[in-house]
Every structure is written in structure tokens, then in C-alpha cells.
Amino acid sequence: MENTKEIQHSIFKQIKGSIPSSHSFIHEIAELLSISYDSAYRRVRGEKELTIEDLYKLVTRYNLSIDSIFNVQSGNVTFNCVPLDSETFKVKDWLGFVLQNIKDISSASEKEIIYAAKDVPVFHYFQIPEIAAFKVFFWEKTLFQFPEYKEKMFRLDDIDPEVVKIGKQALVYANKIPTKEIWNQDTFNIMLRQIEFYWVSGFFEKKDDLIILIDRIEKWIQHIQKQAEVGFKFIYGQPAEGIESSYQFYENEVVLSDNTIFVNTDGMNTVFLTFNVLSLLVTSNEFFSAYISNYMRGLLKSSNLISLYGAKDRNRFFNTLFQSIETLKSKVID
């Protein structure tokens, strides 16, 4: 087994990777352990051993894996579970959690996201408020079945401005993070099926809202296509300015069965897995994160990069999405 100094070095390396660069690492440790800055420095350098109480506080606060710390190959992986249910779910709270995580990732010196997208990554919805309005209503009425939504109809103007504000803030931070997204046609078509279901079920209060929503979706896909073309993300309606080559868009026609998000920040790996659409399992377990990293990079190799230079394949992919929009129009509008 590694000696105590090496174990403590591993512990503090994991913790430092999870703390935003804008925060004082030593201050956080000193405050959590109720010790002086000097004592915190000595623990970080391995000059003073951590007590059991210290270890408990650190593991609990930063969701560290004991197996990983002591290099125990048990096969067990500890996840931080962020479950959502109809009794406790609040869109603002959930988006607040997303916003805090994306801010932390954005503040790292070195960062990367690889996103295997069964559904469109949530940040994209907030490019256009009408699309965010539909998705939020869908979550509240259909996914969580809030009682007050049982007889409620969808209207484009019926969304909490605070929800839009938080979502747009998350989008701004997300746009600064180098990201590789892996889509297939169904990533987008899921939303069209939801819209068609709402129309057939009589959940739109006005047909005009349906027409406007489909128009916004067409403009939205044009914007995502433009981001793939230029190789960076930027805000809809603003000049195309961003971090060069920071957005890589891949097509995978075969493998996407769930939403898997791999994040690397200053050498610290974290995995986000979704379940029940919006609920999250989060872990920084070293073994599991390495496994997901290898899997995701293998998935990238078996996918088709269609951003920047893949104009022919990119146009083919997005033209198929536009055709899906036209098909929906023919069903619900024409």
C-alpha cells in the first residue's frame, strides 16, 4: 500500500481538481477542518498526517471514493445521486445545480467535455426562449406530471423569466468550454415527436404557438449547424465569435443509447450519467472515470466528425433534420 504521504497527496490532488480556480484551495481546507492556514499547508504537503476526523470531513465534503484513495480494486463505485421527483423537483433548483457545475468547469485552466447525446444537451435549449419554454413545460406536465398541470395547456409566453435567466447564464459558461458532442438523427427527432404528441393530444392552447415554435426550431437547427461549421459555440442572434476549434460535432448512427457526459478539469475526471431523463449520477471515481474516458474516446473514433471541414457530411446530416421538420409541418400545419 502507498505510504501516508502519497495517499494524502492523492487526496488533495483530487480535491484541488474539484475546486474552482477562483477559490482559495488552502482557505477551503482550513475552513472545513477548522485549522489554521499553516496547519492546512502542512497537511497538503504531507508533513502532518490527516486524522480520521479530517479524512471523514474531506471524503464527505468532496464526495471522494475511499476505494480510489486506498487503491482498493473492489469494483464498487460511489456516485453522488441527484434524483428528481414530482414532490421535490423545481426547474430553477435543477438549473441552478447545472449552472454551478458548468461555472466550476469553466473556471478550470484546462477543461474538456465529451457529451454522448441521446437528447439535445440542455444548454442548447436556452439559445431560443420559445424552445426552452416548450421543454420546461414538457418536463413539468409530462415527465413529472405536476397536479396543477393536469388541465394546463402550453403557451409560449408561459415561462418563469428566472428560469430563462439561469438557463442563459449556463449557456454562456458552456460556450466557453471546449466540447465534443456526439449526436445522431434521433437526438433531435425526440423533440419533434414530443411536439407532435402535444399537438395531437390537444395540449397547445393556440395553433399560432405551434407554428411559431416550429419556425424557431428551424432557426435553432440552422444555428447549431452554423456552430458546427465554424467550430465554436456562440449566442444565437449575436456575431459569430468564439474560441477557435472549441466545438467538435460528431455523428454516430449506431451506438448512442444514453446521455453520458465526461468532464476533465485540470487533470480531474468526472462522469455525469442521466437517468429518468433529468436525474443525475455523478462520480469522480478514478477507475470508473478512466473507463468512461477510454470508452468515449473510442466512440469518437467510431463517429464521423462533421464540424469545420466535413461540409458534405455536415450538410447531409442537417438536411435530414430539416426534412424531419418539414415532415412535422405537413402533419400539423399544412
Secondary structure as the mmCIF struct_conf table of DSSP 4:
data_model
#
loop_
_struct_conf.conf_type_id
_struct_conf.id
_struct_conf.beg_label_comp_id
_struct_conf.beg_label_asym_id
_struct_conf.beg_label_seq_id
_struct_conf.end_label_comp_id
_struct_conf.end_label_asym_id
_struct_conf.end_label_seq_id
HELX_RH_AL_P HELX_RH_AL_P1 THR A 4 SER A 18
BEND BEND1 ILE A 19 ILE A 19
TURN_TY1_P TURN_TY1_P1 SER A 21 SER A 22
BEND BEND2 HIS A 23 HIS A 23
HELX_RH_AL_P HELX_RH_AL_P2 PHE A 25 LEU A 33
TURN_TY1_P TURN_TY1_P2 SER A 34 SER A 34
HELX_RH_AL_P HELX_RH_AL_P3 TYR A 37 VAL A 44
TURN_TY1_P TURN_TY1_P3 ARG A 45 GLY A 46
BEND BEND3 GLU A 47 LYS A 48
HELX_LH_PP_P HELX_LH_PP_P1 GLU A 49 THR A 51
HELX_RH_AL_P HELX_RH_AL_P4 ILE A 52 TYR A 62
TURN_TY1_P TURN_TY1_P4 ASN A 63 ASN A 63
HELX_RH_AL_P HELX_RH_AL_P5 ILE A 66 ILE A 69
TURN_TY1_P TURN_TY1_P5 PHE A 70 ASN A 71
BEND BEND4 GLY A 75 GLY A 75
STRN STRN1 ASN A 80 VAL A 82
TURN_TY1_P TURN_TY1_P6 SER A 86 THR A 88
HELX_RH_AL_P HELX_RH_AL_P6 VAL A 91 SER A 107
BEND BEND5 ALA A 108 GLU A 110
STRN STRN2 LYS A 111 ALA A 116
BEND BEND6 LYS A 118 ASP A 119
HELX_RH_AL_P HELX_RH_AL_P7 VAL A 122 TYR A 125
TURN_TY1_P TURN_TY1_P7 PHE A 126 GLN A 127
BEND BEND7 ILE A 128 ILE A 128
HELX_RH_AL_P HELX_RH_AL_P8 PRO A 129 PHE A 138
HELX_RH_PI_P HELX_RH_PI_P1 TRP A 139 LEU A 143
BEND BEND8 PHE A 144 PHE A 144
HELX_RH_3T_P HELX_RH_3T_P1 PRO A 147 TYR A 149
TURN_TY1_P TURN_TY1_P8 LYS A 150 GLU A 151
HELX_LH_PP_P HELX_LH_PP_P2 LYS A 152 MET A 153
STRN STRN3 PHE A 154 PHE A 154
TURN_TY1_P TURN_TY1_P9 LEU A 156 ASP A 157
BEND BEND9 ILE A 159 ILE A 159
HELX_RH_AL_P HELX_RH_AL_P9 PRO A 161 ALA A 174
TURN_TY1_P TURN_TY1_P10 ASN A 175 LYS A 176
BEND BEND10 ILE A 177 ILE A 177
STRN STRN4 THR A 179 TRP A 183
HELX_RH_AL_P HELX_RH_AL_P10 GLN A 185 VAL A 200
TURN_TY1_P TURN_TY1_P11 SER A 201 GLY A 202
STRN STRN5 PHE A 204 PHE A 204
BEND BEND11 GLU A 205 GLU A 205
HELX_RH_AL_P HELX_RH_AL_P11 LYS A 207 VAL A 230
TURN_TY1_P TURN_TY1_P12 GLY A 231 GLY A 231
BEND BEND12 PHE A 232 PHE A 232
TURN_TY1_P TURN_TY1_P13 TYR A 236 GLY A 237
BEND BEND13 GLN A 238 GLN A 238
BEND BEND14 ALA A 240 ALA A 240
TURN_TY1_P TURN_TY1_P14 GLU A 244 SER A 245
STRN STRN6 TYR A 247 GLU A 251
BEND BEND15 GLU A 253 VAL A 254
BEND BEND16 ASP A 258 ASP A 258
STRN STRN7 THR A 260 THR A 265
TURN_TY1_P TURN_TY1_P15 ASP A 266 GLY A 267
STRN STRN8 MET A 268 PHE A 275
TURN_TY1_P TURN_TY1_P16 ASN A 276 LEU A 278
STRN STRN9 SER A 279 THR A 283
HELX_RH_AL_P HELX_RH_AL_P12 GLU A 286 LYS A 301
TURN_TY1_P TURN_TY1_P17 SER A 302 SER A 302
BEND BEND17 SER A 303 SER A 303
STRN STRN10 ASN A 304 LEU A 305
BEND BEND18 SER A 307 SER A 307
TURN_TY1_P TURN_TY1_P18 LEU A 308 TYR A 309
HELX_RH_AL_P HELX_RH_AL_P13 ALA A 311 VAL A 332
TURN_TY1_P TURN_TY1_P19 ILE A 333 ILE A 333
#
